[in-house]
Amino acid sequence: MNYVFFDVECANCLNGEGKICSFGYVKTDENFKVIKKKDILVDPAAPFLLGNAKTGNGIKLAYPLFRFQRARTFPHYYKEIKALLEDENNLCLGFAVNQDVSYISYSCKRYGLPIIEFKFYDIQKMEKELNHRANISGLDHLVEEYHLTSYTYHRSDDDALMTMEVFKALLDQNHFSLQDVLASFPDALDDTDHFLKLQVQRQKQKALKKAHNEKISQFFAPSQTRFDINFYNPKLYKKAFFMDYAILSKEMDYLLKHKETMIAHGMILTRNPSLAHVVIVENIKKKPNIPSLPKKIIYMSLEELKIELSKKRN
């Protein structure tokens, strides 16, 4: 079996969609002897947006922009990349490899090409588990930690070579074989079918979260409704109500439906717990731990609130 260490660089990743500008790889035998090292430059057919919005700094590409712009687009290299990654005699490995797999899969989708289906092993994930790190390590940090030769960062084939050197150092340091690693850290091994299904699930969860947050914003948005004397209730009138997270999470549809009724009763809806007079909770017997609440605070269950909202002045 051969090992294929690969790395991808992108011109931009707007909306999480990586427009590939290079695909580099190093192919070795089982003794890590390099059989082939290659960097495939790709015209991303997209603008290069390499800066960091927070720091103003961005990555420095290994080649001048014109080298990418004079290359062919991804479909031209598709068969070569597909044959390499899908070869059953090759075990594919990468560093923070899920990102690279998502870029490759997106490029296939972007150009209407069949998804490249292959198994891949994430060395970053394995290294984190192996060394019991609280946080993942970057490739540059590990290259320095293991006193390895540093090549040109963000040149895909050099990043692939450094990934191979880091992996080899990890095996040597811990007296592991590849079989030991695969058996001891199976969670670092994945395949595109499983990965893409998880990606779809995450996208659905992200969409649901976005929709829920929009509902919350709608609930707390200013309203044209005003207090109605016919609904005067001293338990509600001019009281600032804070909704516990469990209520916002489970009862958002009810809250939106009855928002205008709440305001008509004179309720003040607040997202700031320090301003609250009353906290609406799921269970009055299980009061949540909410920081910043005033010492004198009233807890009311949603069921109790519903009863109060149903009351109308005689």
C-alpha positions in Angstrom: 0.0 0.0 0.0 1.1 3.6 -0.7 0.3 6.7 1.3 -1.0 9.9 -0.2 -0.6 13.0 1.8 -2.5 15.9 0.3 -3.3 19.5 0.8 -5.6 22.1 -0.8 -5.4 25.9 -1.0 -8.3 28.1 -2.0 -8.6 31.6 -3.5 -11.6 32.2 -1.2 -14.0 30.3 1.0 -17.0 32.6 0.9 -20.1 30.9 2.3 -17.9 28.0 3.3 -17.4 27.2 -0.4 -13.7 26.8 -1.1 -12.6 27.7 -4.7 -9.6 25.6 -5.1 -6.4 27.2 -6.5 -4.0 24.4 -5.8 -4.0 20.7 -5.0 -0.7 19.3 -3.8 0.2 15.8 -2.8 3.1 13.6 -1.8 2.9 9.9 -2.6 5.1 7.5 -0.6 5.6 3.8 -0.1 5.0 2.1 3.3 8.5 3.2 4.4 7.7 6.9 3.7 10.0 6.9 0.7 8.7 9.7 -1.6 7.5 8.2 -4.9 6.0 11.5 -6.3 5.5 15.1 -5.2 3.4 17.4 -7.2 1.5 20.7 -6.9 -1.4 21.1 -9.3 -2.2 24.8 -9.8 -5.9 25.5 -10.6 -7.6 28.5 -12.0 -10.2 29.1 -9.2 -12.5 31.2 -11.6 -13.1 33.4 -8.5 -11.5 36.4 -6.9 -8.6 35.9 -4.5 -9.7 37.1 -1.0 -6.9 36.1 1.3 -7.1 38.7 4.0 -8.2 38.2 7.5 -11.1 40.5 8.4 -10.0 40.8 12.1 -6.3 41.3 11.7 -6.0 42.6 8.1 -3.4 40.0 7.4 -3.8 37.1 5.1 -1.9 34.1 3.8 0.8 34.6 1.3 0.5 32.3 -1.7 3.5 30.4 -2.9 3.2 31.6 -6.5 2.3 34.8 -8.2 -1.4 35.2 -9.0 -0.9 35.0 -12.8 0.4 31.4 -12.3 -3.1 30.4 -11.0 -5.0 32.5 -13.5 -3.1 30.9 -16.4 -3.8 27.4 -15.2 -6.9 25.3 -16.2 -10.0 25.1 -14.1 -10.8 22.2 -11.8 -12.6 20.0 -14.4 -9.3 19.7 -16.3 -7.6 18.1 -13.4 -10.6 16.1 -12.1 -9.7 12.7 -13.5 -6.1 12.9 -12.2 -7.2 13.9 -8.7 -10.0 11.3 -8.7 -7.7 8.5 -9.8 -5.2 9.4 -7.1 -7.7 9.6 -4.2 -9.9 6.7 -5.2 -7.1 4.3 -5.9 -7.6 1.3 -3.5 -3.8 0.9 -3.1 -3.5 4.4 -1.7 -4.3 5.5 1.9 -5.1 9.2 1.9 -4.0 11.3 4.8 -4.2 15.1 5.5 -3.9 17.7 8.2 -7.3 19.2 9.2 -8.4 17.1 6.3 -12.1 17.8 6.6 -11.7 21.2 5.2 -9.8 19.9 2.2 -12.4 17.2 1.6 -15.2 19.8 1.7 -13.4 22.0 -0.9 -12.9 19.0 -3.2 -16.6 18.0 -2.8 -17.8 21.5 -3.4 -15.6 21.8 -6.5 -17.2 18.6 -7.9 -20.7 20.0 -7.2 -19.8 23.4 -8.6 -18.8 21.9 -11.9 -21.4 19.2 -12.1 -18.9 16.4 -11.6 -19.5 13.1 -9.7 -18.3 13.3 -6.1 -14.8 11.9 -5.6 -15.4 9.1 -3.1 -12.5 8.0 -0.9 -11.4 7.3 2.7 -9.2 9.8 4.5 -7.3 10.0 7.8 -7.0 13.3 9.8 -3.5 13.5 11.3 -4.5 16.7 13.3 -7.3 14.9 15.0 -5.2 11.9 15.7 -2.3 14.0 17.1 -4.7 15.9 19.5 -6.1 12.6 20.9 -2.6 11.0 21.1 -1.1 13.8 23.1 -4.3 14.6 25.1 -4.3 18.2 24.0 -7.2 20.5 25.0 -7.0 22.2 21.6 -5.8 21.2 18.2 -2.3 22.1 17.0 -1.5 23.8 13.7 0.9 22.2 11.2 3.5 25.0 11.6 3.5 24.5 15.4 4.1 20.7 15.0 6.8 21.2 12.4 8.6 23.4 15.0 7.9 21.1 17.9 9.4 18.1 16.2 12.3 20.1 14.8 11.4 19.3 11.2 12.5 21.0 8.0 10.1 23.8 7.2 9.2 24.3 3.6 7.0 26.9 1.9 3.8 27.2 3.8 0.6 27.4 1.6 2.4 25.7 -1.2 0.2 22.6 -1.3 2.8 20.0 -2.1 5.2 21.4 0.6 2.3 21.4 3.1 1.6 17.8 2.1 5.3 16.9 2.6 5.4 18.6 6.1 2.2 16.7 6.9 4.0 13.5 6.0 7.1 14.4 8.1 4.9 15.2 11.1 3.0 11.9 10.8 6.3 10.0 10.5 7.7 11.8 13.6 4.6 10.9 15.6 4.9 7.2 14.7 8.6 7.2 15.5 8.2 9.0 18.8 5.5 6.6 20.0 6.9 3.5 18.4 3.7 3.1 16.4 3.0 1.4 13.1 0.3 2.7 10.8 -1.9 -0.3 11.9 -1.4 0.7 15.5 -2.6 4.3 14.7 -5.6 3.1 12.7 -6.6 0.7 15.5 -6.0 3.2 18.4 -7.5 6.3 16.8 -10.4 5.1 14.5 -12.3 8.4 14.9 -9.6 10.1 12.7 -10.6 7.9 9.8 -13.6 8.9 7.7 -15.0 8.7 4.2 -16.7 11.1 1.9 -20.1 9.5 2.1 -20.3 9.7 5.9 -18.6 13.2 5.9 -21.1 14.6 3.4 -24.1 13.3 5.3 -22.8 14.9 8.4 -22.2 18.1 6.5 -25.9 18.1 5.3 -27.1 17.5 8.9 -24.9 20.4 10.1 -26.3 22.7 7.4 -29.8 21.8 8.4 -29.1 22.4 12.0 -27.5 25.7 11.1 -30.5 26.7 9.1 -32.8 25.8 12.0 -30.7 27.8 14.4 -30.8 30.8 12.1 -34.5 30.6 11.7 -34.9 30.2 15.5 -32.7 33.3 16.2 -34.7 35.2 13.7 -37.9 34.3 15.6 -36.2 35.5 18.9 -35.3 38.8 17.2 -38.8 39.2 16.0 -40.2 38.5 19.5 -38.0 41.2 21.1 -38.4 43.7 18.2 -40.4 46.9 19.0 -44.2 46.6 18.5 -46.9 49.1 17.5 -49.2 47.6 20.1 -49.8 49.6 23.2 -51.1 48.9 26.7 -54.9 48.3 26.8 -56.6 49.4 30.1 -59.0 46.5 29.6 -56.2 44.1 30.2 -54.8 45.7 33.4 -53.2 43.1 35.6 -50.9 44.2 38.5 -48.9 41.0 38.1 -48.0 42.0 34.5 -48.4 45.7 34.2 -45.0 47.6 33.8 -43.1 44.5 34.8 -40.0 43.5 32.8 -40.1 39.9 31.8 -37.1 37.8 31.1 -37.6 34.4 29.3 -35.4 31.5 30.4 -33.4 29.9 27.6 -35.6 26.7 27.8 -38.7 28.7 27.2 -37.2 30.5 24.2 -36.0 27.2 22.9 -39.2 25.2 23.2 -42.0 27.8 23.2 -41.0 30.3 20.6 -44.1 29.7 18.4 -46.4 30.3 21.4 -44.5 33.4 22.5 -44.6 34.9 19.0 -48.3 34.2 18.7 -49.1 35.9 22.0 -46.6 38.7 21.9 -49.1 41.4 21.1 -51.4 40.1 24.0 -48.4 40.4 26.3 -47.7 44.0 25.3 -51.4 44.8 25.6 -51.2 43.6 29.2 -48.4 46.1 29.8 -45.6 43.6 29.9 -42.1 44.7 29.1 -40.1 42.1 27.2 -36.3 42.2 28.0 -33.3 40.2 26.9 -31.2 41.6 29.8 -31.6 39.6 33.0 -30.3 42.4 35.1 -33.4 44.5 34.2 -35.9 41.8 34.9 -38.7 41.9 37.5 -40.1 38.5 36.5 -38.4 35.4 35.0 -40.5 33.0 33.0 -39.3 29.4 33.6 -40.2 26.0 32.4 -40.6 24.5 35.9 -41.0 26.7 38.9 -39.5 24.0 41.1 -36.3 23.9 39.0 -35.1 27.5 39.0 -32.3 28.0 36.4 -29.0 29.6 37.3 -29.1 32.9 35.5 -26.2 35.3 36.1 -27.0 39.0 36.7 -30.5 38.5 38.0 -31.6 41.0 40.6 -31.8 39.6 44.2 -35.5 40.4 44.4 -36.9 38.4 41.5 -40.2 36.7 40.8 -40.3 33.3 39.1 -43.3 32.4 37.1 -44.0 29.3 35.0 -45.2 29.6 31.5 -48.5 28.0 32.5 -49.0 30.6 35.2 -48.3 33.3 32.6 -50.9 31.8 30.3 -53.5 32.0 33.0 -52.7 35.7 33.7 -52.8 36.5 30.0 -56.3 35.0 29.7 -57.6 37.4 32.4 -59.5 40.5 31.3 -60.6 43.4 33.4 -64.4 43.2 34.3 
